[in-house]
Amino acid sequence: MDIDPSTTKYLISARLSTDGIVEKPDIVGAIFGQTEGLLGDELDLRDLQKSGRIGRIEVEVSASKGKSEGLVYVPSSLDQVETAILASSLETIDRVGPCKARINIEKIEDVRVSKRNKIVERAKQLLNELLKQSKVSGIDLADSVRQSVQIEEVVHYGKERLPAGPNIENSDAIIVLEGRSDVLNLLKYGIKNVIAVEGTNVPQTIVDLSREKVVTAFVDGDRGGELILRELLQVAEIDYVARAPAGQEVEELTQKQIVKCLRNKVGADQFAEMLNIPSPHGKNGQKEGRRDEEREQRRRPEDDRGRHGREREQRQPARPQEEPPAKRFSPEQVRYKGVLEDLGNTSKAKILNASGNVLKEVHVSTLADTLKESGEGITAVVLDGIITQRILDIAVEKNISTVVGVKLGNIAKLPTNVEVLTKEDLS
């Protein structure tokens, strides 16, 4: 239905039904004929239509089973009161042609309000489209710039031309990743001391770098990541291990997730022990082995005095060796020894209070986070794993007096206010 927007303020909608078959001209004629003189000269429909205060009357009618039904629309530019009077006058029509008829006013619609609502809805749509375009274009622009910078920053390192960050040569510590996509993702967040192995066969370049630098292996949280870790731990000198959350890949992690994973890294020896992965080439072991070899080489050019001295020692009768005195353990140490034996080969840890009661039992891999989130009341921690610097730092922070583990890891600073016991100390 077409309405003249320049003349219409209100739209009267009426429903019509007749007992016989009627057509549009019959309905329009009945409206004009039966309302003529009813409302006085001021509201005469013919005069109002001639003056443009009433628009063209539109009728939609259909016939079925000998009856007709339809809708009547009367556009009005009168005021609200006059429009309401005119609408109510339509309900007085009781015949259309020879047929009985009934007209009921369904509503009087303020066309301006409807237009405003349409304007608001359309404006919302247009604004949303505009915001989407702006956001997408902004993201595209940022991504394109970032991507170009990333591509420029990626270097090919070593004889295998492995994808790496620009700081891989000069950094004392590096992060070993699985593939080029992982390198790009870390470069995106400003981490530039990265290099990828590009497959499960660890390149010689990675092995050589691991002998010189502190290496963190950062892999996906799936079966493929574990396979690469097994290979790395056996052929390279890995110091720390970080993994993406279970089922996720490093290339899809956000900056916050990457930082969290790297912060929660564990010692390579501890990780290998947790998963029963053989680690014969641990960095610390090799480094110490090389130092022992150097010390041995320095000892070889012996002087005569040293050699004759040993000959004299060999000629002297051997003295009976004295047995070392038996160790004495405090009641608390005896308790910790029992707890450690109970945890044997479980890779779990028990958190104890002052009474020796177990507050929590967790996996070693989640122990650090559990301790950081725990409140007061923890006196001791016993773990079936390696005591790391991070565990000791948290123990100091949480006023935990005793930490017991299988053995001591690479500890840079041993706290004075925490009793540190290993399996060997308690045997």
Secondary structure as the mmCIF struct_conf table of DSSP 4:
data_model
#
loop_
_struct_conf.conf_type_id
_struct_conf.id
_struct_conf.beg_label_comp_id
_struct_conf.beg_label_asym_id
_struct_conf.beg_label_seq_id
_struct_conf.end_label_comp_id
_struct_conf.end_label_asym_id
_struct_conf.end_label_seq_id
TURN_TY1_P TURN_TY1_P1 PRO A 5 THR A 7
BEND BEND1 LYS A 9 LYS A 9
STRN STRN1 TYR A 10 THR A 18
BEND BEND2 ASP A 19 GLY A 20
HELX_RH_AL_P HELX_RH_AL_P1 LYS A 24 THR A 35
TURN_TY1_P TURN_TY1_P2 GLU A 36 LEU A 38
BEND BEND3 LEU A 39 LEU A 39
HELX_RH_3T_P HELX_RH_3T_P1 ASP A 41 LEU A 43
HELX_RH_AL_P HELX_RH_AL_P2 LEU A 45 LYS A 50
TURN_TY1_P TURN_TY1_P3 SER A 51 GLY A 52
BEND BEND4 ARG A 53 ARG A 53
STRN STRN2 ILE A 54 ILE A 54
STRN STRN3 GLU A 58 SER A 64
TURN_TY1_P TURN_TY1_P4 LYS A 65 GLY A 66
STRN STRN4 LYS A 67 SER A 76
BEND BEND5 LEU A 78 LEU A 78
HELX_RH_AL_P HELX_RH_AL_P3 GLN A 80 LEU A 90
TURN_TY1_P TURN_TY1_P5 GLU A 91 THR A 92
STRN STRN5 ARG A 95 VAL A 96
TURN_TY1_P TURN_TY1_P6 GLY A 97 PRO A 98
STRN STRN6 CYS A 99 ASP A 110
HELX_RH_AL_P HELX_RH_AL_P4 VAL A 111 GLU A 153
STRN STRN7 VAL A 155 TYR A 157
TURN_TY1_P TURN_TY1_P7 GLY A 158 ARG A 161
STRN STRN8 LEU A 162 ALA A 164
TURN_TY1_P TURN_TY1_P8 PRO A 166 ASN A 170
BEND BEND6 ASP A 172 ASP A 172
STRN STRN9 ALA A 173 LEU A 177
BEND BEND7 GLU A 178 GLY A 179
HELX_RH_AL_P HELX_RH_AL_P5 ARG A 180 LYS A 188
TURN_TY1_P TURN_TY1_P9 TYR A 189 GLY A 190
BEND BEND8 ASN A 193 ASN A 193
STRN STRN10 VAL A 194 ALA A 196
BEND BEND9 GLY A 199 ASN A 201
HELX_RH_AL_P HELX_RH_AL_P6 GLN A 204 GLU A 212
BEND BEND10 LYS A 213 LYS A 213
STRN STRN11 VAL A 214 VAL A 219
BEND BEND11 GLY A 221 ASP A 222
HELX_RH_AL_P HELX_RH_AL_P7 ARG A 223 VAL A 235
BEND BEND12 ALA A 236 ALA A 236
STRN STRN12 TYR A 240 ARG A 243
HELX_LH_PP_P HELX_LH_PP_P1 ALA A 244 ALA A 244
BEND BEND13 PRO A 245 PRO A 245
TURN_TY1_P TURN_TY1_P10 ALA A 246 GLY A 247
HELX_RH_3T_P HELX_RH_3T_P2 VAL A 250 GLU A 252
HELX_RH_AL_P HELX_RH_AL_P8 GLN A 255 ARG A 263
TURN_TY1_P TURN_TY1_P11 ASN A 264 ASN A 264
STRN STRN13 VAL A 266 GLY A 267
HELX_RH_AL_P HELX_RH_AL_P9 ALA A 268 MET A 274
TURN_TY1_P TURN_TY1_P12 LEU A 275 ASN A 276
TURN_TY1_P TURN_TY1_P13 PRO A 280 HIS A 281
HELX_RH_AL_P HELX_RH_AL_P10 LYS A 283 ARG A 299
BEND BEND14 ARG A 300 PRO A 301
HELX_RH_AL_P HELX_RH_AL_P11 ASP A 304 ARG A 315
BEND BEND15 GLN A 316 GLN A 316
HELX_LH_PP_P HELX_LH_PP_P2 PRO A 317 LYS A 327
HELX_RH_AL_P HELX_RH_AL_P12 PRO A 331 ASP A 342
TURN_TY1_P TURN_TY1_P14 LEU A 343 ASN A 345
BEND BEND16 THR A 346 THR A 346
STRN STRN14 LYS A 348 LEU A 352
TURN_TY1_P TURN_TY1_P15 ALA A 354 SER A 355
BEND BEND17 GLY A 356 GLY A 356
STRN STRN15 VAL A 358 HIS A 363
HELX_RH_3T_P HELX_RH_3T_P3 VAL A 364 THR A 366
HELX_RH_AL_P HELX_RH_AL_P13 LEU A 367 GLU A 373
BEND BEND18 GLU A 376 GLU A 376
STRN STRN16 ALA A 380 LEU A 383
BEND BEND19 ASP A 384 GLY A 385
STRN STRN17 ILE A 386 ILE A 387
HELX_LH_PP_P HELX_LH_PP_P3 THR A 388 THR A 388
HELX_RH_AL_P HELX_RH_AL_P14 GLN A 389 GLU A 397
TURN_TY1_P TURN_TY1_P16 LYS A 398 ASN A 399
STRN STRN18 THR A 402 GLY A 405
BEND BEND20 VAL A 406 VAL A 406
STRN STRN19 LYS A 407 LEU A 408
BEND BEND21 ALA A 412 ALA A 412
BEND BEND22 THR A 416 VAL A 418
STRN STRN20 GLU A 419 THR A 422
TURN_TY1_P TURN_TY1_P17 LYS A 423 LEU A 426
#
